Amino acid sequence: MVRTARNNVVVRGLALGFSSKYRIDRHSHDWHQLIYARRGVLTVVTDREAWVVPPARAVLVPAGIEHEIEMSGPTELRTLYFHPDSEIVAQVDCRVVPVSDLFRELIVRVIERKALSRADRLDSSYAALLASELSDLGQRSLRLPMPNDPRAVRFAESLKKDPADVRSVDELAHAVGASRRTLERLFRHETDMTVGEWRARLRLLEALKRLARDEPVSSVSLAVGYESPSAFISMFRKVLGTTPGKYFATSTRRSESTTKK
């Protein structure tokens, strides 16, 4: 007996495994997509923004939005697709959402069932719980908006290639043919961040990718431009509320707990 009718399906689930640094090239979907890694860290990039997503977070990408995904560390990708006509996804915009223990179990359960149908009472209950979890706007600390102006783009790309670049903003601005004042104005207008805030966010996201590959904190801190591991750990705790070691240890424990079930 077929449990779901194809035209009643509102959610589909998919589980895949990838090696570190594997990249899924730019693509889009007809359905909204929730991208989550039970293990590993994902970098999700659209034309305008980039997110680095550890196991405690997921990214929601609306239907039709082109994006690419890169894996940091061995990755267990778990994806949910939501029919664009369903009411499960109330806000249709790219955003990070926190993955609570309940949300994690829901993702696993939906993937086990392969799909949720309007015609099934239990499926409808799962769909309602998913809608509740997705109503949380999530955290912006793992989001990196990209500027549009060519000078600001050159500045951003330069730092992305070398987050540890020790040159001052004035020196970097001169290298891309702009003044610091001009760059500050462009970044505030196009990313809603100062140049310093944008640079710090970039360094944090690069650090998360390196930490996911089991690089030691001492080398990561230097690779992303901090003078010492203590300065890096202080920044990490201020933004994410814990130390790098505890942050990834918690994610690993949750992943192992889910895997055993």
Helices and strands as residue ranges (DSSP letters): G 6-8, E 9-18, E 23-27, E 32-45, E 49-53, E 57-61, E 67-82, E 95-98, H 101-113, E 115-117, H 121-134, E 143-145, H 150-161, H 169-175, H 180-191, H 195-212, H 217-223, H 229-240, H 244-260
